[in-house]
Amino acid sequence: MKRLLLTLALACTALLPAQADQALATAKSCMACHTIDSKRVGPAFKEVANKYRGDKGAVDRLALKIRQGGVGAWGPVAMPANAQVNEADAKKLAAWVLSLK
C-alpha cells in the first residue's frame, strides 16, 4: 500500500511542472499565438517540439527566440520579441515546449 501511494505521489508531482509551465506560457502571452496541439498564428508547441527533437542546443536557441523574436523558421509571419520574459523563464518555457510529445 505504501508503495502504491508513493508511486501515485510521484506521478502527481511529475504532472505539476507541465501545468506550471503552461501557466507560465499563458501568463507571458505565449498562448495568444500558440496552442499545444494546433497551429494558431504560430506553430503548435508540439510541432516545435517535433522539429527540434534531439537538437541539444534547442533550449538555448528557442529561449533566445522567445526573448528576441524571429522570422523565417515557420514561414513569413514574424514572432515578436517578448520583453516581459526574463532569461530564466525563457529557458523554462523552451524546455517545457521541447518536452511535449
Backbone as ProteinMPNN parsed JSONL, in Angstrom:
{"seq_chain_A": "MKRLLLTLALACTALLPAQADQALATAKSCMACHTIDSKRVGPAFKEVANKYRGDKGAVDRLALKIRQGGVGAWGPVAMPANAQVNEADAKKLAAWVLSLK", "coords_chain_A": {"N_chain_A": [[0.823, -1.193, 0.0], [1.92, 1.253, 0.84], [3.832, 1.544, -1.117], [2.27, 1.852, -3.41], [0.991, 4.293, -2.826], [3.229, 5.978, -2.754], [4.079, 5.756, -5.411], [1.868, 6.901, -6.726], [1.997, 9.491, -5.662], [4.448, 10.374, -6.683], [3.859, 10.289, -9.412], [1.901, 12.264, -9.596], [3.373, 14.551, -8.879], [5.053, 14.674, -11.038], [3.42, 15.661, -12.986], [2.963, 18.288, -12.271], [5.066, 20.236, -13.055], [4.567, 20.496, -15.843], [1.989, 21.607, -15.901], [2.498, 23.958, -14.519], [4.286, 25.227, -16.251], [2.703, 25.581, -18.516], [0.969, 27.375, -17.417], [2.757, 29.467, -17.018], [3.351, 30.022, -19.701], [0.876, 30.97, -20.489], [0.654, 33.206, -18.812], [2.705, 34.783, -19.818], [1.829, 35.524, -22.272], [2.203, 33.78, -24.417], [0.324, 31.945, -25.25], [-1.438, 33.404, -26.707], [-0.748, 33.369, -29.354], [0.017, 30.767, -29.844], [-0.877, 27.295, -29.506], [-1.077, 24.17, -27.767], [-1.599, 21.896, -29.325], [-2.421, 22.6, -31.969], [-2.0, 24.666, -34.909], [-2.041, 28.154, -34.579], [-1.635, 31.408, -34.771], [1.081, 31.161, -34.679], [3.182, 28.175, -34.834], [1.992, 25.008, -33.481], [2.885, 24.07, -30.18], [3.644, 21.388, -29.855], [4.414, 20.761, -32.439], [6.678, 22.344, -32.699], [8.274, 21.089, -30.772], [8.612, 18.59, -32.014], [10.053, 19.329, -34.314], [12.506, 20.15, -33.269], [13.401, 17.997, -31.825], [15.873, 16.059, -30.319], [17.85, 17.887, -30.828], [20.469, 19.238, -29.316], [21.135, 21.884, -28.656], [18.789, 23.249, -28.699], [17.171, 24.295, -26.574], [18.501, 26.623, -25.671], [18.566, 28.131, -28.07], [15.813, 28.394, -28.672], [14.964, 29.726, -26.363], [16.268, 32.159, -26.684], [14.981, 33.029, -29.005], [12.389, 33.308, -28.022], [12.705, 35.515, -26.381], [13.858, 37.482, -28.094], [12.482, 37.358, -30.485], [11.758, 36.509, -33.94], [11.96, 35.451, -37.41], [11.018, 33.426, -40.191], [11.655, 30.716, -39.567], [9.29, 29.319, -39.429], [7.846, 30.154, -41.57], [6.566, 33.16, -43.19], [5.446, 34.777, -41.171], [6.241, 36.834, -38.54], [7.656, 36.244, -35.315], [7.1, 38.116, -32.575], [9.342, 39.898, -30.377], [9.496, 39.112, -26.914], [9.536, 40.976, -24.409], [8.77, 40.842, -21.774], [9.583, 38.456, -20.734], [11.991, 36.981, -18.807], [15.413, 35.71, -18.888], [15.657, 33.248, -17.479], [12.972, 32.371, -17.279], [12.424, 32.163, -20.008], [14.071, 30.027, -20.747], [12.906, 28.041, -19.194], [10.355, 27.926, -20.365], [11.094, 27.164, -22.991], [12.241, 24.627, -22.522], [9.994, 23.314, -21.534], [8.258, 23.38, -23.786], [9.776, 21.809, -25.55], [9.585, 19.406, -24.259], [7.132, 18.377, -24.82], [5.02, 15.941, -26.362]], "CA_chain_A": [[0.0, 0.0, 0.0], [2.812, 2.41, 0.878], [4.477, 1.64, -2.425], [1.263, 2.39, -4.32], [0.832, 5.711, -2.503], [4.447, 6.656, -3.193], [4.021, 5.809, -6.875], [0.858, 7.897, -7.082], [2.515, 10.814, -5.302], [5.47, 10.731, -7.679], [3.182, 10.538, -10.69], [1.243, 13.571, -9.498], [4.367, 15.62, -8.899], [5.59, 14.743, -12.395], [2.491, 16.453, -13.783], [2.953, 19.682, -11.845], [5.857, 21.152, -13.873], [3.913, 20.754, -17.125], [0.906, 22.551, -15.655], [3.096, 25.234, -14.132], [4.865, 25.87, -17.422], [1.602, 26.057, -19.34], [0.506, 28.591, -16.742], [3.747, 30.494, -17.343], [3.132, 30.373, -21.108], [-0.331, 31.798, -20.519], [0.965, 34.478, -18.149], [3.636, 35.55, -20.648], [1.109, 35.784, -23.525], [2.563, 32.843, -25.488], [-0.875, 31.253, -25.701], [-2.188, 34.273, -27.613], [-0.383, 33.0, -30.729], [0.316, 29.336, -29.923], [-1.6, 26.325, -28.688], [-0.258, 22.98, -27.599], [-1.847, 20.87, -30.335], [-2.772, 23.022, -33.33], [-1.48, 25.959, -35.337], [-2.88, 29.341, -34.413], [-0.814, 32.344, -35.54], [2.356, 30.448, -34.745], [3.031, 26.72, -34.832], [1.648, 24.327, -32.231], [4.067, 23.756, -29.387], [4.058, 20.014, -30.147], [5.102, 20.807, -33.726], [8.006, 22.887, -32.384], [8.997, 20.015, -30.082], [8.987, 17.581, -33.005], [11.068, 19.88, -35.212], [13.789, 20.289, -32.576], [13.695, 16.794, -31.044], [17.234, 15.56, -30.492], [18.776, 19.007, -31.019], [20.971, 19.54, -27.967], [21.197, 23.326, -28.425], [17.469, 23.829, -28.961], [16.642, 25.076, -25.442], [19.104, 27.955, -25.698], [18.125, 28.859, -29.279], [14.4, 28.757, -28.529], [14.862, 30.737, -25.305], [16.668, 33.417, -27.309], [13.904, 33.428, -29.922], [11.271, 33.758, -27.196], [13.009, 36.859, -25.876], [14.203, 38.447, -29.142], [11.639, 37.206, -31.652], [12.415, 35.967, -35.119], [11.126, 35.237, -38.592], [11.561, 32.53, -41.191], [11.719, 29.308, -39.184], [7.967, 28.722, -39.61], [7.158, 30.887, -42.627], [6.789, 34.607, -43.222], [4.897, 35.504, -40.025], [7.277, 37.076, -37.534], [7.361, 36.096, -33.891], [7.618, 39.329, -31.928], [10.123, 39.764, -29.145], [8.677, 39.132, -25.712], [10.38, 41.649, -23.425], [8.338, 40.546, -20.41], [10.119, 37.157, -20.341], [13.418, 37.027, -18.475], [16.172, 34.586, -19.444], [15.326, 32.009, -16.771], [11.643, 31.943, -17.71], [12.52, 31.774, -21.419], [14.634, 28.676, -20.776], [11.888, 27.149, -18.639], [9.342, 27.77, -21.405], [11.667, 26.398, -24.096], [12.361, 23.237, -22.067], [8.643, 22.755, -21.464], [7.788, 23.148, -25.16], [10.523, 20.685, -26.11], [9.209, 18.167, -23.566], [5.815, 17.94, -25.285], [5.041, 14.85, -27.352]], "C_chain_A": [[0.867, 1.257, 0.0], [3.474, 2.634, -0.478], [3.513, 2.255, -3.453], [1.073, 3.882, -4.078], [2.043, 6.521, -2.948], [4.457, 6.805, -4.708], [3.023, 6.853, -7.34], [1.343, 9.311, -6.784], [3.562, 11.27, -6.307], [4.85, 11.034, -9.031], [2.511, 11.909, -10.679], [2.245, 14.709, -9.544], [5.011, 15.742, -10.273], [4.695, 15.589, -13.299], [2.554, 17.939, -13.455], [3.827, 20.6, -12.694], [5.19, 21.473, -15.206], [2.78, 21.761, -16.948], [1.467, 23.924, -15.315], [3.67, 25.953, -15.339], [3.8, 26.301, -18.421], [1.022, 27.322, -18.716], [1.465, 29.744, -17.02], [3.577, 30.958, -18.786], [1.892, 31.257, -21.259], [-0.041, 33.176, -19.932], [1.855, 35.377, -19.008], [3.1, 35.778, -22.06], [1.493, 34.865, -24.683], [1.315, 32.205, -26.102], [-1.773, 32.137, -26.576], [-1.931, 33.884, -29.069], [-0.16, 31.506, -30.923], [-0.694, 28.544, -29.108], [-0.682, 25.118, -28.542], [-0.384, 22.063, -28.803], [-2.094, 21.337, -31.766], [-2.222, 24.414, -33.631], [-2.51, 27.045, -35.061], [-2.225, 30.394, -35.297], [0.556, 31.712, -35.76], [2.112, 28.957, -34.698], [2.592, 26.194, -33.472], [2.933, 24.002, -31.487], [4.559, 22.334, -29.643], [4.799, 19.939, -31.479], [6.535, 21.345, -33.538], [8.85, 21.799, -31.727], [9.471, 18.96, -31.073], [10.099, 18.072, -33.922], [12.45, 19.875, -34.562], [14.176, 19.068, -31.74], [15.105, 16.295, -31.36], [18.28, 16.644, -30.706], [19.23, 19.49, -29.638], [21.036, 21.031, -27.653], [19.857, 24.023, -28.549], [16.948, 24.69, -27.816], [17.197, 26.496, -25.492], [18.642, 28.771, -26.903], [16.667, 29.29, -29.173], [14.202, 29.813, -27.442], [15.237, 32.111, -25.861], [15.579, 33.935, -28.244], [12.682, 33.922, -29.151], [11.495, 35.212, -26.772], [13.203, 37.891, -26.989], [13.297, 38.403, -30.36], [12.419, 36.626, -32.817], [11.436, 35.812, -36.252], [11.815, 34.228, -39.491], [11.571, 31.061, -40.829], [10.397, 28.582, -39.459], [7.172, 29.45, -40.69], [7.351, 32.377, -42.461], [6.267, 35.385, -42.016], [5.966, 35.619, -38.944], [6.765, 36.76, -36.131], [7.945, 37.325, -33.212], [8.449, 39.001, -30.694], [9.18, 39.846, -27.953], [9.536, 39.661, -24.56], [9.984, 41.333, -21.988], [8.859, 39.199, -19.899], [11.612, 37.297, -20.036], [14.094, 35.747, -18.979], [15.806, 33.254, -18.781], [13.956, 31.481, -17.189], [11.647, 31.497, -19.171], [13.076, 30.357, -21.539], [13.643, 27.657, -20.228], [10.798, 26.879, -19.679], [9.856, 26.909, -22.553], [11.778, 24.918, -23.719], [10.992, 22.582, -22.002], [8.116, 22.446, -22.861], [8.472, 21.913, -25.732], [10.183, 19.361, -25.438], [7.879, 17.594, -24.072], [5.946, 16.872, -26.362], [3.741, 14.768, -28.077]], "O_chain_A": [[0.598, 2.207, -0.735], [3.65, 3.769, -0.921], [3.917, 3.084, -4.268], [1.002, 4.656, -5.032], [1.894, 7.629, -3.462], [4.807, 7.864, -5.227], [3.312, 7.615, -8.262], [1.117, 10.226, -7.577], [3.559, 12.426, -6.732], [5.289, 11.956, -9.72], [2.564, 12.631, -11.675], [1.993, 15.73, -10.184], [5.473, 16.824, -10.636], [5.172, 16.17, -14.274], [2.222, 18.767, -14.303], [3.364, 21.687, -13.041], [5.243, 22.618, -15.655], [2.63, 22.671, -17.763], [0.953, 24.94, -15.783], [3.551, 27.174, -15.44], [3.985, 27.303, -19.112], [0.627, 28.241, -19.434], [1.03, 30.875, -17.233], [3.65, 32.155, -19.066], [1.877, 32.183, -22.07], [-0.446, 34.193, -20.495], [1.762, 36.602, -18.926], [3.85, 36.185, -22.948], [1.139, 35.149, -25.827], [1.255, 31.958, -27.306], [-2.764, 31.656, -27.126], [-2.805, 34.054, -29.919], [-0.151, 31.028, -32.058], [-1.285, 29.05, -28.154], [0.388, 25.074, -29.151], [0.614, 21.506, -29.261], [-1.984, 20.536, -32.693], [-2.008, 25.225, -32.73], [-3.705, 26.859, -35.29], [-2.276, 30.251, -36.518], [1.107, 31.725, -36.861], [0.975, 28.513, -34.54], [2.792, 26.844, -32.446], [3.953, 23.694, -32.104], [5.766, 22.094, -29.648], [5.719, 19.134, -31.628], [7.478, 20.848, -34.153], [10.012, 21.611, -32.088], [10.603, 18.487, -30.984], [10.995, 17.304, -34.271], [13.452, 19.623, -35.232], [15.176, 19.104, -31.023], [15.474, 16.132, -32.523], [19.474, 16.349, -30.759], [18.45, 20.081, -28.891], [20.996, 21.405, -26.481], [19.789, 25.252, -28.511], [16.336, 25.728, -28.068], [16.445, 27.463, -25.367], [18.358, 29.962, -26.777], [16.32, 30.413, -29.538], [13.361, 30.699, -27.588], [14.592, 33.11, -25.542], [15.29, 35.131, -28.272], [12.014, 34.86, -29.587], [10.575, 36.029, -26.807], [12.771, 39.036, -26.858], [13.333, 39.314, -31.188], [13.598, 36.293, -32.688], [10.233, 36.015, -36.085], [13.043, 34.175, -39.552], [11.501, 30.221, -41.726], [10.387, 27.374, -39.694], [5.944, 29.364, -40.714], [8.198, 32.816, -41.684], [6.618, 36.553, -41.854], [6.523, 34.616, -38.496], [5.596, 36.98, -35.813], [9.154, 37.552, -33.268], [8.271, 37.961, -30.059], [8.184, 40.569, -27.987], [10.173, 38.896, -23.837], [10.782, 41.536, -21.073], [8.603, 38.837, -18.75], [12.397, 37.683, -20.902], [13.426, 34.82, -19.437], [15.664, 32.242, -19.467], [13.796, 30.284, -17.426], [10.946, 30.551, -19.53], [12.592, 29.572, -22.355], [13.551, 26.54, -20.736], [10.37, 25.738, -19.853], [9.146, 26.026, -23.037], [11.439, 24.05, -24.524], [10.844, 21.418, -22.373], [7.582, 21.361, -23.093], [7.815, 21.062, -26.333], [10.464, 18.299, -25.993], [7.547, 16.446, -23.776], [6.873, 16.901, -27.171], [3.572, 13.912, -28.946]]}, "name": "protein", "num_of_chains": 1, "seq": "MKRLLLTLALACTALLPAQADQALATAKSCMACHTIDSKRVGPAFKEVANKYRGDKGAVDRLALKIRQGGVGAWGPVAMPANAQVNEADAKKLAAWVLSLK"}
